[in-house]
Amino acid sequence: MTKKKYDFKYDFEIGYFIKSPCKKCLQKKDFPKCAEHCDLLDRIHTMLSDVISCTRRKDL
């Protein structure tokens, strides 16, 4: 059995949003239906799915 190699990034490497990418979108009149077919949101979700949070939880 081979182990999967993961190439995670931490949230401080990715950054954060200062405003929604949908604010200036030409399709925003169709929101939220347009989100299902949005390439930009798909790319954002893909990037964020590989991110590990660097915050520590005290209750763990």
BELNOR-V783798 format. One record per helix or strand. SS is the DSSP state (@ for helix, = for strand). FROM is the first residue (numbers start at 1). LEN is the number of residues. If there is no record, write none. Layout:
ss: (SS,SS)
from: (FROM,FROM)
len: (LEN,LEN)
This chain:
ss: (=,@,@,@,@,=)
from: (9,11,28,33,39,51)
len: (2,4,3,5,11,2)
